Amino acid sequence: MRLGIVSDIHANIEALEACFKAMDAAGVERTVCLGDVVGYGASPNETCALIRSRVAHTILGNHDAAVAGRMDYSYYYHAARHALDLHAKELQSDHMDWLKALPYEVREGDVHFCHGSPLNIEEFDYIFARDQAAQCMSIWPKMAHLTLIGHSHLCKAFALSETGATHDVVAQKFELRPGWKYIVSVGSVGQPRDYDPRASYVLYDTDTKVFEFKRVEYDVKASADKIFASDLEPNFGHRLFIGV
């Protein structure tokens, strides 16, 4: 089966629509969202509606949890808190109920989907460096062949061996090898932070075990203009142009 995986949309409907269009063209048969549907952007209801209509599973992200009243976000910086408060007021009741019911993780066969590190699912810890990935050796027997995460907004892949070796996987496209387990951070649809403003999504073929990072251009200006016209922090729009 050809899987398409998206994460960290952050209420950016233009970026999400571009990713779905690209995945349709690539023959994706099933789509999974790794969380953070809301926060930062100007289209929370539209983004929730599209995700709900197109995705087999959606994982709870930290911004989703905050908007749904499932975590304390008082320590977030002011602009991020304001965006979450605003989205909580704007969301239609059915979308809010959906966020309140999202799972922290889903496992299908040899693939594990979660928002942050699989070590402490409800803590939303980051994995964006090899030493963070290496900490997952403590749960090696429980790990799936492939663990897919979001949260960092970065495209990163790590290969772990039962011997304790942990390596960066630097290829854009690679095949999962027997005897190794992989943790892949899939990047962000709606707010990339790797100085590439294009929306990020990934493809994974469960039969051939081939994984691929993908990027797609979208109408950044349209998304940013909606933020500028709202009560959101304008920098949330400015950063879309440079991918930070």
N, C-alpha and C positions, 0 to 999 in steps of 0.2 A: 504494500500500500504506500502511496505517495502522500506524505504528511506535509502540511504547511504550518509553521509555528510563528506566532506573532507575540509581542510583549510590549509593555510600556507605551501604550497608545496615547495616554494622557490627553484625552478629549480632542485629538487632532483627527477630525473626520476626513480631511483631504488626504492625509498620509495613509490612513487606513484603507480608503477606497482604492488608492493606487496599488497598495499591496494585494488586496483581493483581486484586482484586475490582473495583476502579474501572476498570481497563483492560479487563477483560472486558466490563463494562457499556458501555464506550465503543467496542467493536468493534475493539480492537487485534488485528492479524493476526500481528504479529511483535514480539518483545521483545528488547532488548539491555541488558546490564548493563555499566556503565562502571567496575566495580571496587570494591574495599574491601568485600567480602562479610563479612569478619571484622574483629575488633578492637573493643574497648570494650564490646560487649554480651554478653548471657548465653546466646545460643542459636546458637553457631557451626555445629553440625552440622545443626540444623533449617534454618538459613538456606541453607547450602550445598546441602542436599538439594532445597529448593524452587527455588532458582535453577537448579540443574542440570536439573530436570524441566520448567522453563517457558521457558528463555531460549535464543535462537538462538546468541548470542555473549556471552561474558563476557570483559571486558578485565582484565588484571592491575592491581590497585591497589597502592599502597605497603604497606598493611597486609597484603594477601594475600602480597606478595613477602616481607615480613618473616617472617610465620608459616611460609612455605614454604622459608625459608632461602635466598632469592634476593637478599637485600640486608642490609647492615649497619644495624641500628637501635639501636646502643649509645648514640647521641646523643639518642634519644627520652627524654622525661621519664619518671620512674620508674613512674608508674601506667600509662602507655601501654605501656611495655616489659613490665610485669607481665601486662597483659591479653594481649599477643601471646604471651608465654611460656606463659600458661595455655591459650590456644587451641591452640597447637602441641601441647600435651600431650593436650588433649581431643579433637581432631579425629580422626575415623575415617580409616583409612588410605586409603580410596578418595577421600575429600574432599581429603586432603593431596596425593595424587598428582594430582588435578585442578588444585589450586592451582599445583603445580609446573609444569604444562604450559600455563598460561594465556598468551595472547599479549599483547604490549605495545600492540598496535593492530590494528584491523580496518578495512578500507575496502570499502564496498559502493557502487558507482556514484559518485554525487557526495556521499556522506556518509562522513565519517571519524570513527571512534570511538576515543578514547584516554582515559586517566585524568587526566593533567595536560596541560601545554602540549605542542603538537605540535612545538615547536622541538627539544627534547631529550627524546624519549619516555621513555627509561630513567631520567631524573633526577627525574621527578614534580614539575616546577616548577608553581607556581600561576599561574592567570589569574583575578583577581577585580577588576581595575581596567583602565581604558582604556589606560594606558601599557604594561601587560603585554601586552595584546592587540596593541598597535601593534608590538611587537617581532616579531610573526609576519609583518610585511611583508617581512622578509628571505627568507621562503620562499613568497612569494605565488604564483609559477608552479606550485608543487607542492601548494598548498592545495586542498582540496575546496570545493565550494560551501558546505557546512555541516560544521563540525567540532564534535563534541559531546564535552564533557569533564565530569569530576566534580572531586573532590579538595578544592575550597574549601568545600563544603557550602553554597554560596550560589547563588541563582538570578540569573544575570547573562547578558546577551547583548550582543555587539559586532558591528558591521558595518564591514567594511574595504573600501576602494576601491583600485583599482590606482593611483590618483593619490597615495595615501599617507594619505588621510583615514581616521580611525577614529572611530566614533561609538558611544555607548551606545544600545542599543535598550531602551526603558523599557516597552514594551507587554507585556502578559501573553500576547497572541496577535498574531502578525504573519505576513505573507507574505514569503518570501525574494525579493528583487528581482534581476533579471539584472544582471550587471556588478559585483555586490557579493559578498563572501564573508563568512561568518558564523562566529563562534566563540560557542558557547553552553555555559555552565556550568549543569548541570541540577539543582543542589541535592542534598539528601541525603534518602534514604528514612528512615534510622534515627537520624540525629543532626543535624537542621537547626540552623543557626547564624545565622539571621536574625531571631531573636526570634518566630518562628512555629513552635509545636511540631508542627504538622501535617506528615505525611510528604509529601515532594515527589517528583513524577515528571513526565515530559513526554510530549507527543504530537507526532508529526510525520507529515504526510501527504506521501509522496514524489511523488504525482501533482499535488496542488494547491500544493505547496511551502509549506503553512501549518504554522506551529509554535505550540505552546501550552504554557505552564507550568500545571501542575495541582497542587493540594494536597488531601489527604484526611485526615480525622480517624481516629485509631485509639486503642486502649486503652493509653494512655501508662502508666497505673498498673501494668498487668499486666507491661509490659516493664521498668519501673523496679523493681518488687518482685522480679523475678528477679535483677536486679543486686544489690539490697540483701541478698538471701539467699545470694549467692555470695561468692567471695573477691576480687571486682573492687572497684575504687575506688568508694565510694558516690556520689561526685560525678557519675560517669557516668550514674547514674540520676536524680539531682536535676536535672541540666541538661536532661533530656528534657522536663520540665514547662514550661520557659520557652523552649526552642529556642535554646540557645547552646552 
